[in-house]
Structure formats: C-alpha cells, structure tokens
Amino acid sequence: MASYVILTLDEEKITPEIIQLDYPLEKVAQEIEKSEIPNYYASFLRNEKLSVF
C-alpha cells in the first residue's frame, strides 16, 4: 500500500488528508530488479532483511 498526504493551508489552520492506495508491489519489485535501479529498493519493498555490506 502506498500513502501520501495532501496538506491544505488556510489562514487559520492546516488540514491534512491522508491518501492510501493499493498497487502491485511484487510487480514493481520485479521491474526494479530488471532495471538499473539498485535491487536494494526491491528488497526494501518486500520488507526483506537488508545487509549494508
């Protein structure tokens, strides 16, 4: 699930609106692995344990 927030500002207050939406996480991870983007990001999406070294 992806999330983002929209902040509406007026003179008296700030109103947040949190947006959440589903997306094909595994497909995104697979496409990352096929691309030049480091595989670290695919692992991060899958919540895998990551090794710094």
PDB file of N, CA, C and O in Angstrom:
ATOM      1  N   MET A   1       0.846  -1.170   0.000  1.00  0.00           N
ATOM      2  CA  MET A   1       0.000   0.000   0.000  1.00  0.00           C
ATOM      3  C   MET A   1       0.901   1.245   0.000  1.00  0.00           C
ATOM      4  O   MET A   1       1.868   1.324   0.756  1.00  0.00           O
ATOM      5  N   ALA A   2       0.577   2.168  -0.824  1.00  0.00           N
ATOM      6  CA  ALA A   2       1.292   3.439  -0.877  1.00  0.00           C
ATOM      7  C   ALA A   2       0.469   4.489  -0.138  1.00  0.00           C
ATOM      8  O   ALA A   2      -0.760   4.425  -0.112  1.00  0.00           O
ATOM      9  N   SER A   3       1.154   5.443   0.457  1.00  0.00           N
ATOM     10  CA  SER A   3       0.475   6.515   1.186  1.00  0.00           C
ATOM     11  C   SER A   3       1.131   7.851   0.875  1.00  0.00           C
ATOM     12  O   SER A   3       2.340   7.938   0.662  1.00  0.00           O
ATOM     13  N   TYR A   4       0.324   8.864   0.856  1.00  0.00           N
ATOM     14  CA  TYR A   4       0.840  10.232   0.771  1.00  0.00           C
ATOM     15  C   TYR A   4      -0.164  11.149   1.451  1.00  0.00           C
ATOM     16  O   TYR A   4      -1.293  10.755   1.741  1.00  0.00           O
ATOM     17  N   VAL A   5       0.264  12.368   1.697  1.00  0.00           N
ATOM     18  CA  VAL A   5      -0.599  13.318   2.388  1.00  0.00           C
ATOM     19  C   VAL A   5      -0.728  14.593   1.558  1.00  0.00           C
ATOM     20  O   VAL A   5       0.231  15.048   0.935  1.00  0.00           O
ATOM     21  N   ILE A   6      -1.904  15.144   1.564  1.00  0.00           N
ATOM     22  CA  ILE A   6      -2.161  16.458   0.966  1.00  0.00           C
ATOM     23  C   ILE A   6      -2.458  17.401   2.122  1.00  0.00           C
ATOM     24  O   ILE A   6      -3.352  17.159   2.933  1.00  0.00           O
ATOM     25  N   LEU A   7      -1.691  18.475   2.176  1.00  0.00           N
ATOM     26  CA  LEU A   7      -1.919  19.482   3.206  1.00  0.00           C
ATOM     27  C   LEU A   7      -2.641  20.666   2.588  1.00  0.00           C
ATOM     28  O   LEU A   7      -2.193  21.228   1.589  1.00  0.00           O
ATOM     29  N   THR A   8      -3.749  21.036   3.182  1.00  0.00           N
ATOM     30  CA  THR A   8      -4.486  22.215   2.755  1.00  0.00           C
ATOM     31  C   THR A   8      -4.232  23.297   3.797  1.00  0.00           C
ATOM     32  O   THR A   8      -4.513  23.124   4.982  1.00  0.00           O
ATOM     33  N   LEU A   9      -3.694  24.413   3.326  1.00  0.00           N
ATOM     34  CA  LEU A   9      -3.339  25.515   4.221  1.00  0.00           C
ATOM     35  C   LEU A   9      -4.302  26.669   4.021  1.00  0.00           C
ATOM     36  O   LEU A   9      -4.589  27.063   2.890  1.00  0.00           O
ATOM     37  N   ASP A  10      -4.789  27.199   5.107  1.00  0.00           N
ATOM     38  CA  ASP A  10      -5.520  28.456   5.029  1.00  0.00           C
ATOM     39  C   ASP A  10      -5.009  29.359   6.150  1.00  0.00           C
ATOM     40  O   ASP A  10      -4.074  28.994   6.864  1.00  0.00           O
ATOM     41  N   GLU A  11      -5.595  30.491   6.300  1.00  0.00           N
ATOM     42  CA  GLU A  11      -5.075  31.467   7.259  1.00  0.00           C
ATOM     43  C   GLU A  11      -5.180  31.007   8.705  1.00  0.00           C
ATOM     44  O   GLU A  11      -4.432  31.486   9.557  1.00  0.00           O
ATOM     45  N   GLU A  12      -6.088  30.092   8.996  1.00  0.00           N
ATOM     46  CA  GLU A  12      -6.333  29.696  10.380  1.00  0.00           C
ATOM     47  C   GLU A  12      -5.867  28.292  10.735  1.00  0.00           C
ATOM     48  O   GLU A  12      -5.635  27.998  11.908  1.00  0.00           O
ATOM     49  N   LYS A  13      -5.729  27.431   9.752  1.00  0.00           N
ATOM     50  CA  LYS A  13      -5.391  26.047  10.090  1.00  0.00           C
ATOM     51  C   LYS A  13      -4.724  25.312   8.932  1.00  0.00           C
ATOM     52  O   LYS A  13      -4.723  25.769   7.789  1.00  0.00           O
ATOM     53  N   ILE A  14      -4.162  24.166   9.269  1.00  0.00           N
ATOM     54  CA  ILE A  14      -3.605  23.232   8.294  1.00  0.00           C
ATOM     55  C   ILE A  14      -4.433  21.958   8.396  1.00  0.00           C
ATOM     56  O   ILE A  14      -4.588  21.395   9.479  1.00  0.00           O
ATOM     57  N   THR A  15      -4.959  21.511   7.271  1.00  0.00           N
ATOM     58  CA  THR A  15      -5.787  20.311   7.259  1.00  0.00           C
ATOM     59  C   THR A  15      -5.095  19.225   6.445  1.00  0.00           C
ATOM     60  O   THR A  15      -4.880  19.386   5.243  1.00  0.00           O
ATOM     61  N   PRO A  16      -4.742  18.106   7.107  1.00  0.00           N
ATOM     62  CA  PRO A  16      -4.117  17.009   6.355  1.00  0.00           C
ATOM     63  C   PRO A  16      -5.164  16.040   5.806  1.00  0.00           C
ATOM     64  O   PRO A  16      -6.190  15.792   6.439  1.00  0.00           O
ATOM     65  N   GLU A  17      -4.893  15.510   4.649  1.00  0.00           N
ATOM     66  CA  GLU A  17      -5.720  14.452   4.075  1.00  0.00           C
ATOM     67  C   GLU A  17      -4.775  13.323   3.687  1.00  0.00           C
ATOM     68  O   GLU A  17      -3.928  13.499   2.811  1.00  0.00           O
ATOM     69  N   ILE A  18      -4.910  12.170   4.325  1.00  0.00           N
ATOM     70  CA  ILE A  18      -4.033  11.032   4.053  1.00  0.00           C
ATOM     71  C   ILE A  18      -4.686  10.160   2.986  1.00  0.00           C
ATOM     72  O   ILE A  18      -5.833   9.735   3.120  1.00  0.00           O
ATOM     73  N   ILE A  19      -3.932   9.906   1.934  1.00  0.00           N
ATOM     74  CA  ILE A  19      -4.403   9.099   0.813  1.00  0.00           C
ATOM     75  C   ILE A  19      -3.632   7.779   0.840  1.00  0.00           C
ATOM     76  O   ILE A  19      -2.406   7.776   0.944  1.00  0.00           O
ATOM     77  N   GLN A  20      -4.345   6.668   0.748  1.00  0.00           N
ATOM     78  CA  GLN A  20      -3.718   5.356   0.683  1.00  0.00           C
ATOM     79  C   GLN A  20      -4.288   4.609  -0.510  1.00  0.00           C
ATOM     80  O   GLN A  20      -5.487   4.675  -0.780  1.00  0.00           O
ATOM     81  N   LEU A  21      -3.418   3.895  -1.228  1.00  0.00           N
ATOM     82  CA  LEU A  21      -3.880   3.127  -2.356  1.00  0.00           C
ATOM     83  C   LEU A  21      -3.047   1.867  -2.521  1.00  0.00           C
ATOM     84  O   LEU A  21      -1.852   1.843  -2.227  1.00  0.00           O
ATOM     85  N   ASP A  22      -3.699   0.836  -2.992  1.00  0.00           N
ATOM     86  CA  ASP A  22      -3.018  -0.423  -3.271  1.00  0.00           C
ATOM     87  C   ASP A  22      -2.322  -0.323  -4.621  1.00  0.00           C
ATOM     88  O   ASP A  22      -2.759   0.406  -5.512  1.00  0.00           O
ATOM     89  N   TYR A  23      -1.236  -1.068  -4.751  1.00  0.00           N
ATOM     90  CA  TYR A  23      -0.555  -1.172  -6.030  1.00  0.00           C
ATOM     91  C   TYR A  23       0.111  -2.536  -6.091  1.00  0.00           C
ATOM     92  O   TYR A  23       0.288  -3.171  -5.051  1.00  0.00           O
ATOM     93  N   PRO A  24       0.484  -3.005  -7.266  1.00  0.00           N
ATOM     94  CA  PRO A  24       1.058  -4.345  -7.408  1.00  0.00           C
ATOM     95  C   PRO A  24       2.519  -4.366  -6.942  1.00  0.00           C
ATOM     96  O   PRO A  24       3.441  -4.280  -7.754  1.00  0.00           O
ATOM     97  N   LEU A  25       2.713  -4.480  -5.639  1.00  0.00           N
ATOM     98  CA  LEU A  25       4.036  -4.379  -5.036  1.00  0.00           C
ATOM     99  C   LEU A  25       5.026  -5.366  -5.650  1.00  0.00           C
ATOM    100  O   LEU A  25       6.144  -4.980  -5.990  1.00  0.00           O
ATOM    101  N   GLU A  26       4.643  -6.614  -5.795  1.00  0.00           N
ATOM    102  CA  GLU A  26       5.578  -7.620  -6.326  1.00  0.00           C
ATOM    103  C   GLU A  26       5.962  -7.303  -7.766  1.00  0.00           C
ATOM    104  O   GLU A  26       7.120  -7.477  -8.143  1.00  0.00           O
ATOM    105  N   LYS A  27       5.024  -6.847  -8.567  1.00  0.00           N
ATOM    106  CA  LYS A  27       5.349  -6.466  -9.951  1.00  0.00           C
ATOM    107  C   LYS A  27       6.322  -5.290  -9.971  1.00  0.00           C
ATOM    108  O   LYS A  27       7.255  -5.268 -10.774  1.00  0.00           O
ATOM    109  N   VAL A  28       6.109  -4.325  -9.100  1.00  0.00           N
ATOM    110  CA  VAL A  28       7.025  -3.183  -9.014  1.00  0.00           C
ATOM    111  C   VAL A  28       8.418  -3.665  -8.623  1.00  0.00           C
ATOM    112  O   VAL A  28       9.407  -3.228  -9.211  1.00  0.00           O
ATOM    113  N   ALA A  29       8.510  -4.566  -7.633  1.00  0.00           N
ATOM    114  CA  ALA A  29       9.802  -5.095  -7.202  1.00  0.00           C
ATOM    115  C   ALA A  29      10.494  -5.831  -8.350  1.00  0.00           C
ATOM    116  O   ALA A  29      11.701  -5.681  -8.543  1.00  0.00           O
ATOM    117  N   GLN A  30       9.748  -6.617  -9.105  1.00  0.00           N
ATOM    118  CA  GLN A  30      10.327  -7.334 -10.245  1.00  0.00           C
ATOM    119  C   GLN A  30      10.839  -6.375 -11.311  1.00  0.00           C
ATOM    120  O   GLN A  30      11.903  -6.597 -11.889  1.00  0.00           O
ATOM    121  N   GLU A  31      10.091  -5.317 -11.573  1.00  0.00           N
ATOM    122  CA  GLU A  31      10.518  -4.332 -12.569  1.00  0.00           C
ATOM    123  C   GLU A  31      11.775  -3.590 -12.095  1.00  0.00           C
ATOM    124  O   GLU A  31      12.646  -3.264 -12.901  1.00  0.00           O
ATOM    125  N   ILE A  32      11.863  -3.330 -10.806  1.00  0.00           N
ATOM    126  CA  ILE A  32      13.078  -2.707 -10.257  1.00  0.00           C
ATOM    127  C   ILE A  32      14.267  -3.620 -10.514  1.00  0.00           C
ATOM    128  O   ILE A  32      15.329  -3.159 -10.932  1.00  0.00           O
ATOM    129  N   GLU A  33      14.091  -4.918 -10.264  1.00  0.00           N
ATOM    130  CA  GLU A  33      15.189  -5.870 -10.455  1.00  0.00           C
ATOM    131  C   GLU A  33      15.621  -5.965 -11.915  1.00  0.00           C
ATOM    132  O   GLU A  33      16.783  -6.268 -12.188  1.00  0.00           O
ATOM    133  N   LYS A  34      14.725  -5.716 -12.846  1.00  0.00           N
ATOM    134  CA  LYS A  34      15.067  -5.742 -14.278  1.00  0.00           C
ATOM    135  C   LYS A  34      15.713  -4.433 -14.736  1.00  0.00           C
ATOM    136  O   LYS A  34      16.292  -4.367 -15.821  1.00  0.00           O
ATOM    137  N   SER A  35      15.613  -3.413 -13.917  1.00  0.00           N
ATOM    138  CA  SER A  35      16.108  -2.093 -14.318  1.00  0.00           C
ATOM    139  C   SER A  35      17.509  -1.833 -13.749  1.00  0.00           C
ATOM    140  O   SER A  35      18.122  -2.702 -13.129  1.00  0.00           O
ATOM    141  N   GLU A  36      17.980  -0.633 -13.978  1.00  0.00           N
ATOM    142  CA  GLU A  36      19.280  -0.216 -13.434  1.00  0.00           C
ATOM    143  C   GLU A  36      19.167   0.298 -11.999  1.00  0.00           C
ATOM    144  O   GLU A  36      20.176   0.654 -11.390  1.00  0.00           O
ATOM    145  N   ILE A  37      17.961   0.341 -11.458  1.00  0.00           N
ATOM    146  CA  ILE A  37      17.759   0.764 -10.070  1.00  0.00           C
ATOM    147  C   ILE A  37      18.345  -0.321  -9.170  1.00  0.00           C
ATOM    148  O   ILE A  37      18.112  -1.504  -9.419  1.00  0.00           O
ATOM    149  N   PRO A  38      19.097   0.045  -8.134  1.00  0.00           N
ATOM    150  CA  PRO A  38      19.684  -0.969  -7.248  1.00  0.00           C
ATOM    151  C   PRO A  38      18.619  -1.905  -6.656  1.00  0.00           C
ATOM    152  O   PRO A  38      17.548  -1.455  -6.250  1.00  0.00           O
ATOM    153  N   ASN A  39      18.922  -3.204  -6.613  1.00  0.00           N
ATOM    154  CA  ASN A  39      17.985  -4.203  -6.098  1.00  0.00           C
ATOM    155  C   ASN A  39      17.635  -3.970  -4.635  1.00  0.00           C
ATOM    156  O   ASN A  39      16.659  -4.526  -4.132  1.00  0.00           O
ATOM    157  N   TYR A  40      18.422  -3.156  -3.957  1.00  0.00           N
ATOM    158  CA  TYR A  40      18.123  -2.789  -2.573  1.00  0.00           C
ATOM    159  C   TYR A  40      16.667  -2.312  -2.456  1.00  0.00           C
ATOM    160  O   TYR A  40      15.979  -2.643  -1.490  1.00  0.00           O
ATOM    161  N   TYR A  41      16.213  -1.551  -3.423  1.00  0.00           N
ATOM    162  CA  TYR A  41      14.868  -0.982  -3.358  1.00  0.00           C
ATOM    163  C   TYR A  41      13.785  -2.048  -3.522  1.00  0.00           C
ATOM    164  O   TYR A  41      12.720  -1.946  -2.913  1.00  0.00           O
ATOM    165  N   ALA A  42      14.044  -3.059  -4.332  1.00  0.00           N
ATOM    166  CA  ALA A  42      13.090  -4.169  -4.457  1.00  0.00           C
ATOM    167  C   ALA A  42      13.009  -4.918  -3.136  1.00  0.00           C
ATOM    168  O   ALA A  42      11.919  -5.272  -2.686  1.00  0.00           O
ATOM    169  N   SER A  43      14.154  -5.159  -2.515  1.00  0.00           N
ATOM    170  CA  SER A  43      14.175  -5.839  -1.219  1.00  0.00           C
ATOM    171  C   SER A  43      13.460  -5.002  -0.165  1.00  0.00           C
ATOM    172  O   SER A  43      12.726  -5.535   0.667  1.00  0.00           O
ATOM    173  N   PHE A  44      13.675  -3.715  -0.204  1.00  0.00           N
ATOM    174  CA  PHE A  44      13.022  -2.813   0.748  1.00  0.00           C
ATOM    175  C   PHE A  44      11.501  -2.909   0.611  1.00  0.00           C
ATOM    176  O   PHE A  44      10.791  -2.967   1.615  1.00  0.00           O
ATOM    177  N   LEU A  45      11.004  -2.926  -0.613  1.00  0.00           N
ATOM    178  CA  LEU A  45       9.559  -3.040  -0.835  1.00  0.00           C
ATOM    179  C   LEU A  45       9.014  -4.346  -0.278  1.00  0.00           C
ATOM    180  O   LEU A  45       7.898  -4.396   0.239  1.00  0.00           O
ATOM    181  N   ARG A  46       9.805  -5.389  -0.386  1.00  0.00           N
ATOM    182  CA  ARG A  46       9.372  -6.704   0.099  1.00  0.00           C
ATOM    183  C   ARG A  46       9.612  -6.868   1.603  1.00  0.00           C
ATOM    184  O   ARG A  46       9.302  -7.915   2.170  1.00  0.00           O
ATOM    185  N   ASN A  47      10.159  -5.847   2.240  1.00  0.00           N
ATOM    186  CA  ASN A  47      10.471  -5.885   3.665  1.00  0.00           C
ATOM    187  C   ASN A  47      11.456  -6.988   4.015  1.00  0.00           C
ATOM    188  O   ASN A  47      11.369  -7.599   5.080  1.00  0.00           O
ATOM    189  N   GLU A  48      12.395  -7.238   3.105  1.00  0.00           N
ATOM    190  CA  GLU A  48      13.407  -8.251   3.374  1.00  0.00           C
ATOM    191  C   GLU A  48      14.492  -7.657   4.247  1.00  0.00           C
ATOM    192  O   GLU A  48      14.708  -6.445   4.251  1.00  0.00           O
ATOM    193  N   LYS A  49      15.174  -8.520   4.990  1.00  0.00           N
ATOM    194  CA  LYS A  49      16.304  -8.059   5.790  1.00  0.00           C
ATOM    195  C   LYS A  49      17.384  -7.597   4.832  1.00  0.00           C
ATOM    196  O   LYS A  49      17.725  -8.295   3.877  1.00  0.00           O
ATOM    197  N   LEU A  50      17.913  -6.426   5.093  1.00  0.00           N
ATOM    198  CA  LEU A  50      18.912  -5.842   4.199  1.00  0.00           C
ATOM    199  C   LEU A  50      20.272  -5.837   4.885  1.00  0.00           C
ATOM    200  O   LEU A  50      20.384  -5.567   6.081  1.00  0.00           O
ATOM    201  N   SER A  51      21.274  -6.135   4.121  1.00  0.00           N
ATOM    202  CA  SER A  51      22.642  -6.098   4.637  1.00  0.00           C
ATOM    203  C   SER A  51      23.336  -4.880   4.041  1.00  0.00           C
ATOM    204  O   SER A  51      23.274  -4.637   2.836  1.00  0.00           O
ATOM    205  N   VAL A  52      23.988  -4.130   4.895  1.00  0.00           N
ATOM    206  CA  VAL A  52      24.712  -2.937   4.432  1.00  0.00           C
ATOM    207  C   VAL A  52      25.943  -3.359   3.640  1.00  0.00           C
ATOM    208  O   VAL A  52      26.346  -2.671   2.702  1.00  0.00           O
ATOM    209  N   PHE A  53      26.534  -4.476   4.009  1.00  0.00           N
ATOM    210  CA  PHE A  53      27.765  -4.935   3.345  1.00  0.00           C
ATOM    211  C   PHE A  53      27.532  -6.205   2.580  1.00  0.00           C
ATOM    212  O   PHE A  53      28.457  -6.732   1.962  1.00  0.00           O
TER     213      PHE A  53
END
